[in-house]
């Protein structure tokens, strides 16, 4: 995941913690964490990047709402990142 921004990594973590969240659900969760507003121009291009990189799957919940789900490749990237991090930090 070295090729992702910190924001994109946070998106992956939020998506992996929910069962097919909408973009709005992801936005609200990150706004709580960042304690600031996240605009659509930041959120959706970054979600699309994760989809393009096959780390996240995008589908339709209804005509106006998409869902996002972590893929096997996304989960594997997260595990590899955690393994890499753990060599430097042990809580």
C-alpha positions as CSV (number, residue, x, y, z in Angstrom):
1,X,0.0,0.0,0.0
2,X,3.0,2.3,-0.2
3,X,1.5,3.6,-3.5
4,X,-1.6,4.9,-1.7
5,X,-2.0,8.2,0.1
6,X,-2.8,8.2,3.8
7,X,-6.4,9.3,2.9
8,X,-6.7,6.3,0.6
9,X,-5.5,3.9,3.3
10,X,-8.0,5.4,5.7
11,X,-10.7,4.8,3.1
12,X,-9.7,1.1,2.9
13,X,-9.8,0.7,6.7
14,X,-13.3,2.3,6.9
15,X,-14.6,0.2,4.0
16,X,-13.2,-3.0,5.4
17,X,-15.0,-2.3,8.8
18,X,-18.5,-2.2,7.3
19,X,-20.6,-4.4,5.1
20,X,-20.9,-2.6,1.8
21,X,-21.1,1.0,3.0
22,X,-22.3,3.7,0.7
23,X,-20.0,6.6,-0.1
24,X,-22.0,8.7,2.3
25,X,-21.4,6.2,5.1
26,X,-17.7,6.3,4.4
27,X,-17.7,10.1,4.3
28,X,-19.5,10.4,7.6
29,X,-17.1,8.0,9.3
30,X,-14.0,9.8,8.1
31,X,-15.5,13.2,9.0
32,X,-15.9,11.9,12.5
33,X,-12.3,10.7,12.6
34,X,-10.8,13.8,10.9
35,X,-13.1,16.1,12.8
36,X,-13.6,18.1,9.6
37,X,-15.7,18.1,6.4
38,X,-14.7,15.9,3.5
39,X,-16.0,17.2,0.2
40,X,-17.2,15.1,-2.7
41,X,-14.3,16.3,-4.9
42,X,-11.9,14.6,-2.5
43,X,-13.9,11.5,-1.6
44,X,-15.1,10.1,-4.8
45,X,-12.0,10.4,-7.0
46,X,-10.0,8.6,-4.2
47,X,-12.7,5.9,-4.0
48,X,-12.5,5.5,-7.8
49,X,-8.7,5.1,-7.5
50,X,-9.1,2.3,-5.1
51,X,-11.6,0.6,-7.4
52,X,-9.2,1.1,-10.4
53,X,-6.4,-0.5,-8.4
54,X,-8.8,-3.5,-7.6
55,X,-8.5,-2.9,-3.9
56,X,-12.2,-2.0,-3.6
57,X,-15.3,-3.2,-5.5
58,X,-18.0,-0.7,-6.4
59,X,-21.6,-1.7,-7.0
60,X,-25.1,-0.3,-6.9
61,X,-27.4,-0.3,-3.9
62,X,-30.1,1.5,-5.8
63,X,-30.3,3.9,-8.7
64,X,-28.7,6.8,-6.8
65,X,-26.4,5.0,-4.3
66,X,-23.3,2.9,-4.7
67,X,-21.7,0.6,-2.2
68,X,-18.1,-0.2,-1.7
69,X,-16.5,-3.4,-0.5
70,X,-13.0,-4.5,0.1
71,X,-11.6,-7.0,-2.3
72,X,-9.4,-10.0,-1.6
73,X,-6.5,-7.9,-3.1
74,X,-7.4,-5.0,-0.8
75,X,-7.5,-7.2,2.3
76,X,-4.2,-8.8,1.3
77,X,-2.6,-5.3,0.9
78,X,-3.9,-4.3,4.3
79,X,-2.4,-7.5,5.9
80,X,0.9,-6.8,4.2
81,X,0.9,-3.2,5.4
82,X,0.2,-4.3,9.0
83,X,3.0,-6.9,8.8
84,X,5.4,-4.1,7.6
85,X,4.2,-1.7,10.3
86,X,4.5,-4.3,13.1
87,X,8.3,-4.6,12.5
88,X,8.6,-1.0,13.6
89,X,5.9,-0.6,16.2
90,X,4.7,-2.9,18.9
91,X,1.9,-1.5,21.2
